[in-house]
Amino acid sequence: MLRLKNIKYISLSKIWNIFRLRKVYSKAKHGKFAIEVPPPSFANYEPTNICNLACEMCPSGKGLLKRPRGIADMGIYRKFITENRRTLTNIMLHFQGEPLMFQQLGEMISYARQNRIHTMFSTNGQLLAQNIDLIRHARPDHIIVSLDGLTDETYTKYRVGGKVQNVFDGLEKLSQLPAKERPYIELQFLVFSHNEHEIPKLKDLKKKYSIDKITLKSAQIYEISQVEFLPENQKFSRYAVVENGNFKLKKELKNQCKRLIFGTVVCFDGRVVPCCFDKDADHELGNIASQSLHEIRNSKKYIDFVTKVFSNRNEISICNNCTE
């Protein structure tokens, strides 16, 4: 999200590109598929798909990813930024894995900022305190810190292998940064059956650590055995429990997707996938190591995928657990 102080990242070329994207999206919703897809206005770029935790329901943490583990190549990353700096407004340096495990994360942030692109990343917070100098010098604009429990008992129920105090230590370090060096801090709280009673206490946490925003997020599950994690308060669940203890999305799956048009997701090895739900890169659409993003987004493969999403989305497996 861009705030007023980040107006420096806006330009006429980016505004014009967003206008073009809106036009393509509007036409696609009405069955008129584009001959040309403009560049994305935002991107997820994966520094690494390696993680230091073994979170429940996380393919990366649980070791269930089918694709290889690795780290980003900075040459490919710089190529991506250079080719898309005139239209890219926001880059999110996370997908699978823990970004702070990538030693060149600060360099990724700095290079994007030098090219007038708003930067953010999401972290489990375990390594925040020891990377405070990285944050001070690289100056990311926005950090999302995941904290899904306020005691070790509730926290480690999902964040297996972590310690809640490590996150508190990181938040404390962030709160001590001078205002000009402190990024916008968003605390993300995945709501589960075992932690929903802690929601009222988050207000005190917000004040204590000078947190800018607290987001209560519904969890994504994959199988019946994980239904027990769903909160009792239905407001915080994206699923409805049906016959035989099974589950389904509460919202109707529509033949449309803003993220596919307005954004892109790049894996650490340069592979481009439709969105963050394609964790195993089953729907690889191209690779920025050998192609430009413009070539990928205007290839037959990409256009065919867009057409299928906007005409018969329920036939695409990764879309069947999506809240877009």
Disulfide bonds with the S-S distance in Angstrom:
none
